[in-house]
Amino acid sequence: MRIAIVTDAWEPQVNGVVRTLQSVKRVLEGQGHKVLVISPERFYSVPCPTYPEIRLAMVRSRTIGDLLDEFSPHAVHLATEGPVCVAARRWCLKHDFPFTTAYHTQFPDYVEARSGVPAEWVWRYIRWFHAPAQSILASTPSIREALAAHGLTQVRHWGRGVDLANFRPGLAPHPAMAALDGPVQLYVGRVAVEKNLEAFLASGHPGTKVVVGDGPARSALEAKYPEARFLGPMFGAELASAYAAADGFVFPSRTDTFGLVMIEALACGTPVAAYPVTGPVDILTPETGAMDDDLDAAIATALTRDRAACADYGATFTWEASAAQFLAALVPIVEEARAA
């Protein structure tokens, strides 16, 4: 099967959307499918305000159409709501190509957190973008309910996975964390205002707080919380060793749709503390973590969880299952539309 994935999020960006698409693409290609990724690096682009590493491509729908015509896909998936996918959406609608979309990011909440623009205003755009899709792929029941509440009911489940070759129990702890005073509490992810990282850094549970990742808020938070350890970005085996070195993983975000880092931590045997919000409420179980509106209480409880139970549960999230769900949700393009 020839599958075109159009996305505004791709390498060299480092985020959950990119990691999900990369992982699913790798599985699909390993099964013999051909996957074309149409992303911003193909076109002239400008940096996104407040997120300069994210590029906003300037592209015409005709240019996207030429790429699709050359590839002749059996199905088209629009992964994001940015300009590349808007151009592809316009082309698909004009030529009666069915397409699927995905809701990866709580974009309305992110915009409100960064600019003060009411989230409901942004939801108008979200509804406009996704309404013509044959299916909207969403990762959790909470997100499916949120989409339905805004009139988007054609939702299909698309879960997430873990690279179990890297993220597994029994790993040696990261050397930069091995000698820290415990309990060691770890955050992994973007260091930005919408991740609510300061709630973790200001929490009062004893031990050492460690931040792995980078982002626009890092320098300010490092200056404000000098007792915390900021180790920068990590990937693959090095990141897995950081999870292994932590006694608990803290996920302070209130705006994520899923939270890949949670299931990576669990696969390494590290219990998770979080707020009872979308993402954690869909993933965590009483045996593998704790959720509380008091983050200190969640951390204290999570640290009592059994690491073996966490690892067993984390191992149930596979990219093979995620790719199968993605594939099942695609809508074939009929030959008459392709020839038009």
Secondary structure, DSSP 4 states (H G I P E B T S, - for coil): -EEEEE-S--TT--SHHHHHHHHHHHHHHHTT-EEEEE-GGGS-EEEETTEEEEEEE---HHHHHHHHHHH--SEEEE--SSHHHHHHHHHHHHTT---EEE--S-HHHHHHHHH---HHHHHHHHHHHHTT-SEEEESSHHHHHHHHHTT---EEE----B-TTTS-TTPPPPTTTTTSPSSEEEEES--SGGGTHHHHHT---SSEEEEE---TTHHHHHHH-TTSEEEE---HHHHHHHHHH-SEEEE--SS-SS-HHHHHHHHTT--EEE-SSTTHHHH--TTTEEE-SSHHHHHHHHTTS-HHHHHHHHTT-BHHHHHHHHHHH--PPPHHHHH-
